Amino acid sequence: MRNYKTLLIGLFIWGFTAVGAQAACPNGNPQELNYIRRENNRCEGIVERSSISGSLRLISLTTRGVNSFGNNLTIRIPRLANTSRPNVTLRAIEQDYQLNELRLVPRSQTYNFHWSTYVLKKAGILPTNLRAIANTGSQIVYIPVIIGSPADRYEFVFHSSSPVRFKTLQIKHNGTIVHTDSTPIFEKGEISFPWDGRNQNTGRYQLYYEAEIERIGRAPRLVRRTLTFAHNPNWLR
């Protein structure tokens, strides 16, 4: 029932949002792995790690059906009614890879992006390394990122600079709890959990969690948050 996977990323602490805000995106040699503007439609490459810490946050919401990289890769972000073009960032944290500032191509039901896997393959990144987050902006609604083709479930990934114990973890729809579980204490890094929403109705869902964040020499800090994300069973295989 519990299918949690704890992913440790060592002693470095990656401030997931902070790095994106700080990293410059210059022009450069596309044969190199440096984080540069490529083909005038994206910023991609290896960025310098940041020591800026970040609080507990959701860093990825994806469904992926790709086991290996060909010459190109496509991501799709479902289009939501009455919302602007989404903000999208992909990362492979252990390899310091970042892809953002994408020139998304609008389709009837999705925003698409198709790019060369040259950097991904040369940097030794696997499909399972990729983390992706997309949201609608000011009034944040998270949208699952379909990497390659869809899988039968979503993968949620949290990141924290301190050990965390989830006391409550629930997915709700119209006030009804449709999924609940808890996670063990983990060291600095990531923790992920899946959710199979194929039998759930289309709509906005709430991810509610209570978590204790450890603090040196002080009592743990209790955090309660509710995040909203969009779901449609058609986005899953």
C-alpha positions as CSV (number, residue, x, y, z in Angstrom):
1,M,0.0,0.0,0.0
2,R,2.8,2.3,0.8
3,N,5.1,2.7,-2.1
4,Y,7.3,5.6,-1.0
5,K,10.8,6.1,-2.3
6,T,13.2,8.3,-0.4
7,L,15.9,9.8,-2.6
8,L,18.9,11.3,-0.8
9,I,20.8,14.0,-2.5
10,G,23.8,14.3,-0.2
11,L,24.9,17.2,1.9
12,F,24.2,19.9,-0.7
13,I,20.9,21.7,-0.3
14,W,19.2,22.7,-3.5
15,G,16.9,25.7,-3.2
16,F,14.7,24.5,-6.1
17,T,13.1,27.9,-6.9
18,A,16.0,30.1,-5.9
19,V,18.4,28.5,-8.4
20,G,16.0,29.2,-11.3
21,A,15.7,32.8,-10.2
22,Q,19.5,33.4,-10.0
23,A,20.8,31.4,-13.0
24,A,21.7,33.6,-15.9
25,C,20.9,32.3,-19.4
26,P,23.6,33.5,-21.8
27,N,24.3,32.5,-25.3
28,G,27.0,29.9,-25.8
29,N,28.4,26.8,-27.6
30,P,25.5,24.3,-28.0
31,Q,28.0,21.4,-27.9
32,E,28.9,22.3,-24.3
33,L,26.8,21.4,-21.3
34,N,26.7,24.8,-19.8
35,Y,23.3,26.3,-19.0
36,I,22.7,28.5,-22.0
37,R,19.9,29.6,-24.4
38,R,19.5,26.9,-27.1
39,E,17.8,27.2,-30.4
40,N,16.1,30.3,-29.2
41,N,13.3,28.3,-27.6
42,R,14.7,27.3,-24.2
43,C,17.3,27.7,-21.5
44,E,19.0,24.4,-20.8
45,G,22.2,22.9,-19.3
46,I,24.2,22.4,-16.1
47,V,23.9,25.1,-13.5
48,E,26.1,25.7,-10.5
49,R,24.6,24.2,-7.3
50,S,23.2,26.6,-4.8
51,S,23.7,26.5,-1.0
52,I,20.5,28.4,-0.5
53,S,18.2,26.4,1.7
54,G,14.5,26.0,1.0
55,S,11.6,25.0,3.1
56,L,9.4,22.0,2.5
57,R,7.9,22.3,-1.0
58,L,6.4,20.4,-3.8
59,I,9.0,20.3,-6.6
60,S,7.5,17.9,-9.1
61,L,4.2,16.6,-10.3
62,T,4.5,14.4,-13.3
63,T,3.3,11.3,-15.1
64,R,5.9,9.7,-17.2
65,G,6.0,6.7,-19.6
66,V,9.5,6.9,-20.9
67,N,12.2,4.4,-19.9
68,S,15.0,5.7,-22.1
69,F,15.8,8.7,-24.2
70,G,15.8,8.8,-28.0
71,N,17.1,11.7,-29.9
72,N,14.3,14.0,-28.8
73,L,11.8,14.2,-25.9
74,T,8.4,15.8,-25.7
75,I,6.6,17.1,-22.6
76,R,2.9,18.1,-22.6
77,I,1.1,20.3,-20.1
78,P,-2.7,20.1,-20.2
79,R,-4.4,23.4,-21.0
80,L,-6.9,24.6,-18.3
81,A,-9.8,26.8,-19.2
82,N,-9.5,30.5,-18.3
83,T,-5.8,30.2,-17.4
84,S,-2.7,31.7,-18.8
85,R,0.3,29.9,-20.3
86,P,1.8,27.8,-17.5
87,N,5.2,28.3,-15.9
88,V,7.3,25.1,-16.4
89,T,10.7,24.0,-15.0
90,L,12.5,20.7,-15.4
91,R,15.4,19.6,-13.2
92,A,17.6,16.7,-12.6
93,I,18.9,17.8,-9.2
94,E,21.8,15.3,-8.7
95,Q,23.3,16.3,-12.1
96,D,22.6,20.0,-11.7
97,Y,20.5,20.0,-14.9
98,Q,17.9,22.7,-15.5
99,L,15.5,23.4,-18.4
100,N,13.2,26.4,-18.3
101,E,12.1,29.5,-20.2
102,L,10.4,27.2,-22.6
103,R,8.7,28.4,-25.8
104,L,5.7,26.2,-25.4
105,V,3.6,25.3,-28.5
106,P,-0.1,25.6,-27.9
107,R,-2.3,22.7,-29.1
108,S,-6.0,22.2,-28.7
109,Q,-5.8,20.5,-25.3
110,T,-2.1,20.9,-24.3
111,Y,1.0,23.0,-24.4
112,N,3.8,21.0,-26.0
113,F,7.5,21.3,-26.0
114,H,9.9,19.1,-28.1
115,W,13.6,19.3,-27.7
116,S,16.9,17.4,-28.4
117,T,18.1,15.1,-25.6
118,Y,21.8,15.9,-26.4
119,V,22.4,17.5,-23.1
120,L,20.4,14.9,-21.1
121,K,22.3,12.0,-22.6
122,K,25.8,13.7,-22.5
123,A,25.2,14.5,-18.8
124,G,24.2,10.9,-18.0
125,I,20.7,11.8,-16.9
126,L,18.0,9.1,-16.8
127,P,14.3,9.7,-17.3
128,T,13.7,8.8,-13.6
129,N,16.0,11.7,-12.6
130,L,13.8,14.3,-14.1
131,R,11.6,16.5,-11.9
132,A,9.1,18.8,-13.5
133,I,6.7,21.4,-12.1
134,A,4.1,23.5,-13.9
135,N,1.6,26.0,-12.5
136,T,-0.7,28.7,-13.7
137,G,1.0,31.6,-12.0
138,S,-0.6,34.1,-9.6
139,Q,-3.4,31.9,-8.2
140,I,-1.4,28.8,-8.2
141,V,-2.9,25.6,-9.6
142,Y,-0.4,22.9,-10.3
143,I,-0.7,21.0,-13.5
144,P,0.8,17.5,-14.1
145,V,3.6,17.4,-16.6
146,I,3.4,14.5,-19.0
147,I,7.0,13.4,-19.8
148,G,7.1,11.4,-22.9
149,S,3.8,9.4,-22.7
150,P,1.6,9.2,-19.7
151,A,1.8,6.5,-17.0
152,D,-1.0,5.1,-14.9
153,R,-0.3,7.4,-12.0
154,Y,1.1,10.7,-10.9
155,E,4.4,11.1,-9.0
156,F,4.5,13.9,-6.4
157,V,8.0,14.8,-5.1
158,F,8.7,17.0,-2.1
159,H,12.0,18.6,-1.2
160,S,13.2,19.9,2.1
161,S,16.6,21.1,3.4
162,S,15.8,19.5,6.8
163,P,14.5,16.1,7.9
164,V,10.8,16.0,7.7
165,R,8.1,13.7,9.2
166,F,4.7,13.8,7.5
167,K,1.9,13.5,10.0
168,T,-0.9,13.8,7.5
169,L,-1.0,13.5,3.8
170,Q,-4.3,13.6,2.0
171,I,-5.7,14.2,-1.4
172,K,-9.2,15.7,-1.4
173,H,-11.9,16.5,-3.9
174,N,-14.9,18.6,-3.1
175,G,-14.2,18.2,0.6
176,T,-14.0,14.4,0.4
177,I,-10.7,12.5,1.1
178,V,-9.9,10.3,-1.9
179,H,-6.4,9.3,-0.8
180,T,-4.5,9.3,2.5
181,D,-1.2,8.0,3.7
182,S,1.9,9.1,5.7
183,T,5.7,9.0,5.1
184,P,8.6,8.1,7.4
185,I,11.2,10.5,8.7
186,F,13.9,11.0,6.1
187,E,17.2,12.8,5.8
188,K,17.9,15.9,3.8
189,G,16.7,15.4,0.2
190,E,13.6,14.2,-1.6
191,I,10.7,12.0,-0.9
192,S,8.2,10.9,-3.5
193,F,4.8,9.2,-3.5
194,P,2.5,8.0,-6.3
195,W,-1.2,8.5,-6.8
196,D,-3.4,6.6,-9.2
197,G,-6.3,8.9,-10.1
198,R,-7.7,7.0,-13.1
199,N,-11.0,6.3,-11.2
200,Q,-11.4,9.9,-10.0
201,N,-13.4,12.6,-11.7
202,T,-12.0,15.6,-13.6
203,G,-11.6,18.7,-11.5
204,R,-9.5,20.6,-9.0
205,Y,-8.0,18.6,-6.1
206,Q,-6.3,19.6,-2.9
207,L,-3.1,18.1,-1.6
208,Y,-3.2,18.7,2.2
209,Y,-0.3,17.9,4.4
210,E,0.8,18.4,8.0
211,A,4.6,17.9,8.5
212,E,7.1,18.4,11.2
213,I,10.3,19.9,10.1
214,E,13.3,19.2,12.4
215,R,15.3,22.2,13.7
216,I,18.6,21.9,15.5
217,G,18.3,22.7,19.2
218,R,14.6,23.6,18.9
219,A,11.3,21.8,18.7
220,P,10.2,20.7,15.2
221,R,8.2,23.3,13.2
222,L,4.7,22.1,12.3
223,V,3.7,23.1,8.8
224,R,0.1,22.8,7.4
225,R,-0.5,23.5,3.8
226,T,-3.0,22.9,1.1
227,L,-2.0,22.9,-2.6
228,T,-4.4,22.8,-5.5
229,F,-3.8,20.7,-8.6
230,A,-5.7,19.9,-11.7
231,H,-6.7,16.3,-12.5
232,N,-8.3,14.5,-15.5
233,P,-8.2,10.7,-15.7
234,N,-7.6,11.2,-19.5
235,W,-4.1,12.5,-18.6
236,L,-3.2,9.0,-17.2
237,R,-2.8,5.8,-19.2
